[in-house]
Structure formats: structure tokens, C-alpha cells
Amino acid sequence: MHSLTSPLHIPAAIRFECTRCAYCCLSWPVPLNETDVKRLTGALAVSEEQLPLSFLSESERQGGLVGFTRALEKRPDGKCSYLIDSGCSLQNLAKPAMCQLFPYTFMDTPAGTFVGLSFASSGVINNSGKLLSEQATELASTLALFRTLFPQLEKETVAGWRAINMAEGVPLSYESYDQLEISLLNDLQQALARQGMTLTKHGTATAILSRFYKLLADRCPTAIWRENLPGSTARPKQIDQILLASFAAAYVDDSQNHKLLDDRLIAEAVSNFLMSPATGLLLPFAGAKFTMAQLLDSASGPLPPACEDLLVRFIYVRIFSKMYFGPGFSQLSLLAGVGHLVLLLSLARLSIKARLLLLKDTEGPDFKVDDDQILLWLTAIIRQVDSKFASARYGANTRAMLEILFLDRERCARLVNLSW
């Protein structure tokens, strides 16, 4: 069994320092375990009934919040009940364990433990502070806390990496995956090294992931691929739009911000669209609805360098920490996990395109938006996507749907083109 002495792998060129913005203290309820509740009642000398608590639902506890039973609710203004100005009044008193862990995540594998980060954090979004590689002692201390919160997780997760798949029904050894990942991480690191430069389409995070998907596809049996689905008249390009519309409603629709993701709604939406393919399907972005034709008529091209850099870092950290397939995310196969990431990045880029279209409609076709504004938009989008991604655990129907729909060799490439 691995322990605190097992290798701790830290992502290169990634920085973090708390910016004291208190964003993590806004809007999202803080999950609590029973130890947190006891510490709060003792430190504050109050009863449980006097604390601003709610009970988590069974689906929440079995999803991304295993081990937690309650949530520390927010004030009506959306702020944590114990936030004073931009500081936590529980800091040295009874700060909940989840708050102490934030923004770090840890993934145990047969090769050691990999560090990840939440892009809901301003410090992570801005890549602020010291390199993580210079904070090994602090990371080891945070890992020790993680171990006390989830004492059985390490053994279960390491065992889970011994049963991963390239595609559904196509087994993949962890060692083989480890070798495949090297080329992907190298491509992402090269893109990171070009920080501040305008990336061509070839060098963007979506394009890098799409090429990796193609590499994986070439290693799979030809018999697994399917473009058309039994029982549905939807053609491949229609299915692309169905995926975008259904996941946009869950991940990037402004009305869903600060709400936990319900993956059953995604599976139901995709299923309904596949059974009765709609003509003129509308995609929800930026508080409005767009046809695919509207989005395609306006090519966005490369985003400002700081935006492309943010997307590359977001994907690099996800890949490095392995939190996108297998035990790292809902037991998806590697192909479905990569396809899912391409889909989420495509939604982020389309969200930016939609905001630009709305402004051109109201301000005129010659209206220009500065790079800082676009970066602000993307920051909000990535915060929302990452928060939902981190707390989601897909059920059997959503997993099966993704496994089937990403058995189309060209789907990822088409999603990249649609979002460009």
C-alpha cells in the first residue's frame, strides 16, 4: 500500500498562492464531515441547530461528496456565514477540512500520488505565486490531511487503475497508459512554454487533445467504430450539436452557475434529441440561444494569448492529475475521457464566441472587445466548468452515452472546428 512516503508528483510550471480574494467563500456551500461539525460546535460553543447547516442528499453523498454529510450554507448575499471582509473567522479556530484542502486535489496511482488544482481558485486561474515544485513540504502536509479525510481511498483508487479501458471493452494497462500520456504532456508543456504568444489552431489545447484522441483511435480495433446509432435517424454532425446543446445547458448556461450538476438531465436531453432529432437545434450560451449556423457564421479564430494559456493550463493540470477518466472521473474509458475534455473546451470557446456575437448585435459589427474583457469572460466560464466537473460523478446512463458517442473517429476533430 502507498503511504505518505510514496512518490508525490507535482506538475511543472504551475504556480499557486492564495490571493485572499475570498472567491472560494462565495456561493458554493462547503461540504462538512462529522468531525467538522463537532469542531465547529465546540469552538463556537453552539449546538448543531444553531449552525447554518443543511444535510446533503443521498445522490450528493454518493457522487462527488463521499464522506461528507452536511453543508455549511451561505448568507443571503452568497457569502460564507463566517467570512469577515476577505478573511475567514474560522481560520485558526475550526476551519472545515475541505476549506483547508482547497484548491489542492490528489490522485493515487500505481506510480505514486499526483497533485491537481481547482480552477475555481483565483490564484490557480492567474497562476500566481511560487512554483508548486518549490512547495513540496506544504503539499506533503496537505496530503496528510487528505489521507485523514479519506483513509480508504488510496487503496481503492490504486486498485481501480488496474482496470482501466482504452475504449469500452478494450482493456488498457496502467503502464501502457503512462507511456501514452508522455507525448500528450510534452505537447501541452510546449504550448505552456509559449506563454504570452498567439497560438495557432494547431497549438491550442483543443487541437492537442484532438490529436491525442486520433493517436488513441489508431490503436483501437476497427470493429468498435460507429458513425450512426441504431434506433436514431440523427447523423454524425447532428449528434455533435446534440452533445454541445445538452452539455452547454449543464456546464456553461449562466442560469446553472453555483448549482451542483445533475448528470441525469444531460443523459435525458441527449436521449430525447437522439430519438427525435430537432431541426434548428438551439444552443444555450451567455443567457441567450443560438443556432449552429449563427455560431459557424462567425469564426472566432485564436483567442488572446492569455486566454489560450489559461485553457492549456486547465487541460494540462487535468491530464497530469489524471482526473478525467478511469478512477479519476466516473470510470470513463480513455477515449471517452479525452472526448469529454474536448467537448468541455469546445463549449468554453463557443461561450466566448456567443458573447462576441451578442455585443456585435447590440453595438454594431465594428465594435471591438479588448483582450482583458475576453479574459474576464473566460475566467468566469472556466470557474463554472471546473466547479461542476470537480463535483460531478456520472451515472451509468451518462457514461454509456459518452462511451457510444465518442466511438466516432472524427467527432473530436469536428468539435474543434465548430468551436474555432
Backbone torsions as a table, in degrees:
resi	resn	phi	psi	omega
1	MET	NA	140.7	176.9
2	HIS	-72.7	156.5	179.3
3	SER	-142.1	-166.6	178.0
4	LEU	-67.9	-11.6	178.1
5	THR	-92.0	-3.9	177.8
6	SER	-72.0	157.9	-176.2
7	PRO	-57.1	134.5	175.5
8	LEU	-107.7	114.2	-175.6
9	HIS	-97.5	127.1	-173.6
10	ILE	-117.3	130.4	-177.8
11	PRO	-65.1	140.7	-178.2
12	ALA	-78.5	149.0	172.5
13	ALA	64.1	15.3	179.1
14	ILE	-107.9	134.8	-176.0
15	ARG	-118.3	157.3	169.7
16	PHE	-158.1	135.5	169.0
17	GLU	-152.6	135.1	179.8
18	CYS	-61.5	130.4	-179.1
19	THR	-93.8	0.8	179.6
20	ARG	60.6	30.4	-179.6
21	CYS	-80.5	-19.3	-179.6
22	ALA	67.8	14.6	179.2
23	TYR	-61.4	-36.3	-179.3
24	CYS	-67.3	-13.4	179.0
25	CYS	-94.0	7.0	-176.9
26	LEU	-109.1	139.6	164.4
27	SER	70.6	-51.9	-175.2
28	TRP	-81.6	127.7	175.0
29	PRO	-61.4	145.5	-179.6
30	VAL	-94.1	119.2	178.3
31	PRO	-68.7	141.7	-179.3
32	LEU	-125.9	143.8	168.6
33	ASN	-98.3	178.9	-176.0
34	GLU	-65.5	-32.5	177.4
35	THR	-64.7	-41.0	177.0
36	ASP	-58.1	-45.2	-178.0
37	VAL	-62.0	-43.8	179.8
38	LYS	-64.6	-39.9	179.5
39	ARG	-65.1	-39.8	179.7
40	LEU	-65.7	-47.3	-179.1
41	THR	-63.8	-37.9	179.7
42	GLY	-69.7	-46.7	-176.4
43	ALA	-69.2	-35.0	-177.6
44	LEU	-95.0	-5.5	-179.7
45	ALA	55.2	49.5	178.0
46	VAL	-132.4	167.3	175.1
47	SER	-87.9	165.7	177.3
48	GLU	-59.0	-36.0	-178.4
49	GLU	-64.9	-22.6	-179.2
50	GLN	-87.9	-8.5	178.5
51	LEU	-87.1	148.5	179.0
52	PRO	-79.6	73.1	-173.3
53	LEU	-112.5	153.4	168.7
54	SER	-136.0	155.7	178.1
55	PHE	-88.7	137.3	176.3
56	LEU	-74.8	146.9	177.7
57	SER	-72.9	164.0	178.6
58	GLU	-59.8	-41.4	-178.8
59	SER	-65.8	-36.6	177.5
60	GLU	-66.9	-41.3	-178.4
61	ARG	-70.4	-30.7	178.4
62	GLN	-87.7	-10.0	-180.0
63	GLY	-91.2	-116.8	-176.5
64	GLY	-85.2	4.4	-175.1
65	LEU	-123.5	39.8	177.1
66	VAL	-60.3	132.2	179.3
67	GLY	96.5	-8.8	179.9
68	PHE	-112.2	144.1	-175.9
69	THR	-118.6	-27.4	-176.5
70	ARG	-125.6	176.5	172.8
71	ALA	-139.1	140.1	176.2
72	LEU	-86.4	109.7	-172.9
73	GLU	-76.9	162.5	-178.5
74	LYS	-93.9	165.2	171.6
75	ARG	-73.6	168.4	178.8
76	PRO	-56.9	-27.0	178.9
77	ASP	-82.3	3.6	177.6
78	GLY	89.2	-3.4	-178.0
79	LYS	-91.8	154.4	176.7
80	CYS	-59.8	143.0	-178.9
81	SER	-62.7	-19.6	-176.4
82	TYR	-112.4	18.3	176.0
83	LEU	-90.5	124.3	176.5
84	ILE	-118.3	118.1	-172.1
85	ASP	55.4	-116.6	177.6
86	SER	-115.6	23.7	-178.5
87	GLY	-123.3	153.5	-179.3
88	CYS	-91.8	120.9	179.7
89	SER	-73.0	-10.7	178.0
90	LEU	-96.9	1.9	-170.7
91	GLN	-46.6	-54.7	-178.0
92	ASN	-108.1	22.2	-175.7
93	LEU	-119.3	-63.3	-178.6
94	ALA	-157.7	48.7	-178.4
95	LYS	-63.1	126.7	-179.0
96	PRO	-55.9	148.0	-176.0
97	ALA	-60.6	-38.1	-179.6
98	MET	-63.3	-35.9	177.2
99	CYS	-68.2	-35.1	178.3
100	GLN	-68.1	-33.8	179.9
101	LEU	-74.2	-33.8	-174.0
102	PHE	-59.6	134.8	8.8
103	PRO	-100.8	18.6	-172.0
104	TYR	-83.9	147.1	170.9
105	THR	-132.2	158.2	-178.5
106	PHE	-136.6	135.9	178.9
107	MET	-123.6	118.2	178.6
108	ASP	-85.5	137.1	179.5
109	THR	-139.9	171.4	175.0
110	PRO	-61.7	-17.4	-178.8
111	ALA	-99.8	3.7	-179.1
112	GLY	125.2	-166.7	-175.2
113	THR	-108.9	130.5	-176.4
114	PHE	-108.5	135.7	-178.1
115	VAL	-88.0	135.1	173.1
116	GLY	-126.7	173.4	-177.4
117	LEU	-141.1	150.8	175.5
118	SER	-91.1	128.3	177.4
119	PHE	-85.4	14.0	167.2
120	ALA	-79.6	-12.0	-178.9
121	SER	-87.5	135.2	177.2
122	SER	-63.7	-38.8	179.3
123	GLY	-61.9	-38.0	178.5
124	VAL	-72.8	-46.2	179.0
125	ILE	-53.9	-43.6	-175.1
126	ASN	-89.3	-2.4	-177.7
127	ASN	54.0	48.4	-173.4
128	SER	-88.6	153.1	169.8
129	GLY	86.8	-157.8	-176.9
130	LYS	-76.2	154.9	172.9
131	LEU	-60.1	142.7	176.7
132	LEU	-60.7	-31.5	179.8
133	SER	-64.0	-17.1	177.3
134	GLU	-96.0	5.8	-177.5
135	GLN	-122.5	34.2	-175.7
136	ALA	-60.4	-38.6	-178.9
137	THR	-64.7	-45.6	179.1
138	GLU	-64.4	-38.2	179.4
139	LEU	-66.6	-38.0	177.8
140	ALA	-63.8	-37.6	178.0
141	SER	-66.1	-41.4	178.9
142	THR	-67.7	-37.0	176.2
143	LEU	-62.3	-38.3	178.5
144	ALA	-60.4	-41.1	176.4
145	LEU	-63.9	-43.1	178.2
146	PHE	-57.1	-41.3	179.9
147	ARG	-63.5	-38.2	180.0
148	THR	-70.1	-31.6	179.8
149	LEU	-74.2	-36.3	-175.4
150	PHE	-129.0	70.2	-172.5
151	PRO	-64.5	-26.1	-177.8
152	GLN	-97.3	-7.2	-169.9
153	LEU	-68.5	-37.8	-175.4
154	GLU	-59.3	-50.7	-178.2
155	LYS	-61.7	-43.3	-178.7
156	GLU	-65.8	-41.5	-176.6
157	THR	-69.2	-43.9	178.6
158	VAL	-59.7	-41.9	178.0
159	ALA	-63.8	-36.7	-179.5
160	GLY	-62.6	-31.7	179.7
161	TRP	-71.0	-9.4	176.7
162	ARG	-87.4	0.7	-177.3
163	ALA	-132.8	41.9	-179.9
164	ILE	-93.0	163.2	-178.0
165	ASN	-126.8	145.7	170.5
166	MET	-68.4	-49.6	170.9
167	ALA	-138.5	167.6	-179.6
168	GLU	-54.7	121.3	-179.8
169	GLY	83.8	4.7	177.5
170	VAL	-119.1	94.9	-174.1
171	PRO	-61.9	152.3	179.8
172	LEU	-141.4	128.3	177.3
173	SER	-78.1	152.9	179.1
174	TYR	-62.2	-38.1	-179.1
175	GLU	-63.4	-38.6	177.9
176	SER	-67.0	-41.6	177.3
177	TYR	-61.6	-42.7	-178.5
178	ASP	-55.4	-39.5	179.0
179	GLN	-71.7	-38.2	178.4
180	LEU	-65.1	-38.1	-175.9
181	GLU	-63.9	-28.2	-176.1
182	ILE	-55.7	-46.2	-177.7
183	SER	-65.5	-38.4	179.9
184	LEU	-66.1	-46.6	179.3
185	LEU	-64.1	-36.8	178.0
186	ASN	-62.5	-43.7	179.3
187	ASP	-63.0	-41.3	-180.0
188	LEU	-68.6	-37.9	178.4
189	GLN	-66.1	-37.0	177.2
190	GLN	-64.9	-38.1	176.9
191	ALA	-66.6	-38.3	177.4
192	LEU	-64.0	-35.4	-179.0
193	ALA	-66.8	-18.7	178.5
194	ARG	-93.5	26.4	-178.4
195	GLN	-51.9	134.7	178.6
196	GLY	87.5	-4.3	179.0
197	MET	-103.1	152.4	176.3
198	THR	-74.1	121.5	-179.5
199	LEU	-86.5	138.7	171.6
200	THR	-74.9	167.9	179.0
201	LYS	-54.2	-36.6	-177.5
202	HIS	-63.9	-28.6	-173.8
203	GLY	-98.9	1.2	-178.7
204	THR	-75.1	162.7	-179.0
205	ALA	-60.9	-40.9	179.9
206	THR	-63.2	-41.6	-179.5
207	ALA	-67.4	-39.8	178.8
208	ILE	-62.4	-43.3	178.3
209	LEU	-65.8	-39.9	-179.8
210	SER	-63.0	-39.8	177.0
211	ARG	-65.4	-37.9	178.6
212	PHE	-65.0	-40.6	177.0
213	TYR	-59.2	-42.5	-179.6
214	LYS	-63.5	-39.8	177.5
215	LEU	-61.1	-43.2	178.5
216	LEU	-65.1	-42.7	-177.9
217	ALA	-59.3	-37.1	-179.3
218	ASP	-66.7	-16.3	-179.5
219	ARG	-97.9	-0.6	-177.9
220	CYS	-97.2	153.2	177.3
221	PRO	-61.0	140.2	-178.4
222	THR	-63.8	-24.2	-175.7
223	ALA	-68.5	-16.8	-174.5
224	ILE	-82.1	-16.5	-170.1
225	TRP	-80.3	143.1	177.1
226	ARG	-149.3	134.7	176.2
227	GLU	-97.4	-39.9	-178.2
228	ASN	-104.2	150.0	-175.8
229	LEU	-107.7	132.5	176.2
230	PRO	-59.1	134.8	177.2
231	GLY	86.1	-1.6	179.5
232	SER	-130.6	140.6	177.3
233	THR	-91.6	0.7	-178.3
234	ALA	-66.0	131.8	176.9
235	ARG	-87.0	163.9	-175.7
236	PRO	-51.2	-45.3	-178.5
237	LYS	-69.8	-30.0	173.8
238	GLN	-65.8	-39.8	179.7
239	ILE	-64.0	-36.8	175.4
240	ASP	-55.7	-47.0	-178.5
241	GLN	-68.1	-35.4	177.2
242	ILE	-62.5	-43.9	177.8
243	LEU	-61.7	-46.6	-178.9
244	LEU	-62.3	-44.9	-178.1
245	ALA	-65.1	-44.0	-176.4
246	SER	-69.8	-41.7	-179.6
247	PHE	-77.9	-29.4	175.8
248	ALA	-61.9	-42.0	-179.3
249	ALA	-62.1	-30.8	-177.8
250	ALA	-88.6	-37.7	-169.7
251	TYR	-101.8	-37.8	-171.4
252	VAL	-121.6	-4.5	175.1
253	ASP	-62.2	126.4	-177.4
254	ASP	-56.8	-31.5	-177.9
255	SER	-69.4	-14.2	-179.4
256	GLN	-98.6	3.0	179.5
257	ASN	-62.1	139.9	179.2
258	HIS	67.1	17.1	174.0
259	LYS	-112.6	140.5	176.2
260	LEU	-65.4	142.7	-177.2
261	LEU	-75.8	133.9	174.7
262	ASP	-109.3	100.9	-173.3
263	ASP	-68.9	-18.4	178.6
264	ARG	-63.0	-33.6	178.8
265	LEU	-66.8	-34.4	176.6
266	ILE	-64.3	-50.0	-177.8
267	ALA	-61.0	-41.1	179.8
268	GLU	-65.3	-42.4	-179.2
269	ALA	-63.7	-46.9	179.6
270	VAL	-61.3	-45.0	-178.6
271	SER	-61.6	-44.0	-179.4
272	ASN	-64.1	-42.3	179.4
273	PHE	-65.7	-38.3	-179.4
274	LEU	-67.7	-36.3	179.8
275	MET	-70.5	-35.6	179.9
276	SER	-134.5	77.2	-177.0
277	PRO	-55.2	125.9	-176.7
278	ALA	-88.0	145.4	171.0
279	THR	-93.1	139.8	-177.8
280	GLY	67.7	41.3	179.9
281	LEU	-58.2	134.1	-179.3
282	LEU	-99.4	136.8	-179.0
283	LEU	-110.1	127.8	-176.3
284	PRO	-85.7	114.8	176.2
285	PHE	-141.2	141.5	171.3
286	ALA	53.3	36.7	177.1
287	GLY	76.8	9.6	178.7
288	ALA	-134.9	177.7	177.9
289	LYS	-124.3	138.7	-174.7
290	PHE	-128.8	146.8	168.3
291	THR	-81.5	159.1	177.5
292	MET	-63.5	-33.5	179.8
293	ALA	-62.0	-40.5	178.1
294	GLN	-60.8	-43.1	-178.1
295	LEU	-70.5	-35.1	-178.9
296	LEU	-74.6	-27.9	-177.6
297	ASP	-68.0	-16.2	-178.2
298	SER	-124.6	97.1	178.9
299	ALA	-73.4	129.7	-178.4
300	SER	-84.0	-29.2	-177.4
301	GLY	65.6	-158.0	-178.7
302	PRO	-68.5	140.5	172.4
303	LEU	-78.1	166.4	175.2
304	PRO	-54.3	149.1	-176.0
305	PRO	-50.7	-41.9	-178.9
306	ALA	-64.0	-32.2	178.5
307	CYS	-71.5	-46.6	177.7
308	GLU	-61.2	-37.7	178.1
309	ASP	-62.8	-41.7	178.7
310	LEU	-61.6	-43.7	179.7
311	LEU	-65.1	-39.4	178.6
312	VAL	-65.1	-44.6	179.3
313	ARG	-62.6	-41.6	179.3
314	PHE	-57.3	-47.7	-178.8
315	ILE	-72.5	-40.0	179.7
316	TYR	-57.1	-46.3	-178.9
317	VAL	-65.2	-40.6	178.0
318	ARG	-62.0	-45.2	-179.5
319	ILE	-67.2	-47.4	-178.2
320	PHE	-57.7	-44.3	-177.2
321	SER	-83.2	-3.2	175.9
322	LYS	61.6	30.0	-178.1
323	MET	-99.3	57.6	179.3
324	TYR	-148.5	-4.6	175.9
325	PHE	-159.4	172.9	179.2
326	GLY	54.9	-142.6	177.6
327	PRO	-62.2	-16.7	179.5
328	GLY	-76.8	-21.3	175.5
329	PHE	-164.1	100.0	166.3
330	SER	58.6	19.2	178.6
331	GLN	61.3	26.9	174.8
332	LEU	-65.8	150.9	171.0
333	SER	-68.8	166.2	-179.6
334	LEU	-62.0	-43.9	179.3
335	LEU	-60.1	-47.3	-179.3
336	ALA	-66.8	-35.9	179.0
337	GLY	-64.7	-42.9	177.8
338	VAL	-67.3	-43.6	178.3
339	GLY	-59.9	-39.8	178.6
340	HIS	-62.6	-41.3	177.2
341	LEU	-64.3	-42.5	177.3
342	VAL	-59.6	-41.9	179.7
343	LEU	-61.3	-45.3	-179.0
344	LEU	-67.0	-40.1	177.3
345	LEU	-66.3	-38.3	178.2
346	SER	-63.0	-38.6	177.0
347	LEU	-63.2	-41.0	179.0
348	ALA	-61.3	-45.0	-179.2
349	ARG	-67.9	-39.6	178.2
350	LEU	-66.4	-32.1	177.0
351	SER	-62.9	-39.2	176.9
352	ILE	-66.5	-45.0	179.7
353	LYS	-59.2	-40.9	179.8
354	ALA	-62.9	-40.9	179.0
355	ARG	-64.6	-38.2	177.5
356	LEU	-66.2	-40.1	178.8
357	LEU	-63.8	-41.3	179.7
358	LEU	-62.5	-42.2	179.7
359	LEU	-67.0	-38.3	178.5
360	LYS	-65.4	-34.0	178.4
361	ASP	-67.0	-37.8	-176.5
362	THR	-89.2	-32.0	-174.0
363	GLU	-104.9	-11.9	-179.0
364	GLY	108.1	153.1	-174.7
365	PRO	-63.6	-22.3	-178.4
366	ASP	-91.3	2.0	-178.5
367	PHE	-66.8	134.9	-179.2
368	LYS	-111.7	139.9	176.5
369	VAL	-110.9	130.6	-177.7
370	ASP	-76.6	161.6	-175.1
371	ASP	-61.3	-35.0	-178.7
372	ASP	-63.6	-38.3	178.9
373	GLN	-66.1	-41.9	179.0
374	ILE	-63.4	-39.4	177.8
375	LEU	-64.3	-38.6	176.5
376	LEU	-61.7	-43.3	177.4
377	TRP	-59.6	-49.7	-175.9
378	LEU	-64.4	-37.5	178.1
379	THR	-58.1	-46.2	179.3
380	ALA	-63.8	-39.8	179.9
381	ILE	-64.7	-47.3	-178.4
382	ILE	-66.0	-38.6	175.1
383	ARG	-55.8	-48.0	-177.1
384	GLN	-66.3	-46.5	-180.0
385	VAL	-60.4	-46.6	-176.0
386	ASP	-67.5	-38.9	179.3
387	SER	-62.4	-41.3	178.9
388	LYS	-71.0	-41.7	179.4
389	PHE	-59.8	-44.2	-175.6
390	ALA	-67.1	-31.4	-176.5
391	SER	-96.6	-5.4	-174.8
392	ALA	-85.7	145.4	167.8
393	ARG	-137.6	113.5	-174.7
394	TYR	-75.3	137.4	175.7
395	GLY	-79.8	-179.4	-173.4
396	ALA	-59.4	-40.7	-176.9
397	ASN	-67.2	-43.0	-179.9
398	THR	-67.6	-41.1	177.6
399	ARG	-60.6	-48.2	-178.3
400	ALA	-61.3	-40.0	179.5
401	MET	-61.8	-45.6	179.6
402	LEU	-66.1	-40.3	179.2
403	GLU	-59.1	-42.9	-177.8
404	ILE	-72.7	-45.5	-172.4
405	LEU	-74.1	-18.5	175.2
406	PHE	-97.9	19.0	168.5
407	LEU	-95.4	40.7	174.4
408	ASP	-123.6	113.6	-173.5
409	ARG	-55.6	-31.0	-172.7
410	GLU	-101.2	0.6	-174.2
411	ARG	-61.7	-47.0	-178.0
412	CYS	-61.8	-43.0	179.4
413	ALA	-62.1	-39.0	179.4
414	ARG	-67.9	-39.6	178.5
415	LEU	-62.1	-40.0	177.1
416	VAL	-61.5	-45.7	-179.3
417	ASN	-64.8	-38.4	179.5
418	LEU	-63.2	-33.5	-174.6
419	SER	-89.8	-6.3	-175.4
420	TRP	-85.4	NA	NA
